[in-house]
Amino acid sequence: MKVGISGAAASIFLCLAIAILIQREQTQAVGRTPVVVELFTSEGCSSCPPADELLTELGKTQVISGAEIIPLELHVDYWNELGWADPFSSSLFSERQNTYARSFGNGRIYTPQMIVDGRAEFVGSNSGQAYETIRRAAQVPKAVIQIIASTDGRESSKCSVPLRIQLQGLASVIREETADLLLAITEDGLSSKVLRGENRGRKLSHAGVVRRLDVIGKVNPGQPDAFSVLATAYLEDGWKREHLRAVVWLQERSRKRIVGAASSPL
């Protein structure tokens, strides 16, 4: 006699399993301060692969005490005309890098560039500086952000995932200027076989690649210390759901300092 479970029971079991995994991940992060590590990179840049590998290592090992490292690999598009069109590149990420250059006041635009919590920038392959900068960033107080499955009746689908973003402790970090609330969808396990350009003949691997980046809200000085925001993570065909994460962070508009962040699997 065959014993099976109904479709409804299977769905309940899957939801419970996902909830347990998310809860386990959040528990592991207790006692660690989220630190957003952005890497501006390109598959057309021969200096970038070591930085890509460093970012992957930082996100995978989480070896820096007190820090929950949230990796964001942003592929710029200004290398695309020099022999190889990076399939993960976007002009949006090039503009984001330009915005950072203006906020730092140094006009430096280069790859690989690593930026930690919007506060410090350096050559992205410099592991010593990365470790020390992340360690210092983990000591800075931040707002608490949680990403949870929405319960407002919207259903998850192949193309979208409803989310509820909960924010707490805002009054201590949002004092002088408005901060934007951003949502990124990142994907791990990506790779390319580069056929032209400076990395011709190499197979390059990536993690934390930003697939989509949106501003989903804002927080003004004087707003309530805690509130929640409904958002939707929009997905595209070809993205592997099991490798996707939602990353949310609060970032000051002018100074660009990140004052709160969270990450959750999708």
SULLINSUL-V232251 format. One record per backbone hydrogen bond with DSSP energy under -1.0 kcal/mol. NH is the residue of the N-H (numbers start at 0). CO is the residue of the C=O. Records with the same first field share a line. If there is no record, write none. Layout:
NH->CO  CO
//
This chain:
9->5
10->6
11->7
12->8
13->9
14->10
15->11
16->12
17->13
18->14
19->15
20->16
21->17
22->18
23->19
24->20
25->21
26->22
27->23
28->24
29->26
31->28
32->65
34->67
36->69
37->114
38->71
39->112
40->73
44->41
47->44
51->47
52->48
53->49
54->50
55->51
56->52
57->53
58->54
59->55
60->56
61->57
66->63
67->32
69->34
71->36
72->207
73->38
75->40
79->76
81->78
88->85
89->74
93->89
94->90
95->91
96->92
97->93
98->94
99->95
100->96
101->97
102->98
103->99
104->100
106->100
112->39
113->121
114->37
115->119
116->35
118->115
119->115
121->113
123->111
125->122
126->124
129->125
130->126
131->127
132->128
133->129
134->130
135->131
136->132
137->133
138->135
139->136
142->258
143->167
145->165
147->163
149->161
156->159
160->232
162->230
163->147
164->228
165->145
166->226
167->143
169->224
172->169
173->169
178->218
179->250
180->216
181->248
182->213
183->246
184->211
185->244
186->208
187->242
189->205
191->203
193->201
199->196
200->193
201->198
203->191
205->189
208->186
209->72
210->184
211->184
213->182
215->180
216->180
218->178
222->219
226->166
228->164
230->162
232->160
234->158
238->235
242->239
243->240
244->185
245->263
246->183
247->261
248->181
249->259
250->179
251->256
252->177
257->116
258->249
261->247
263->245
265->243
//
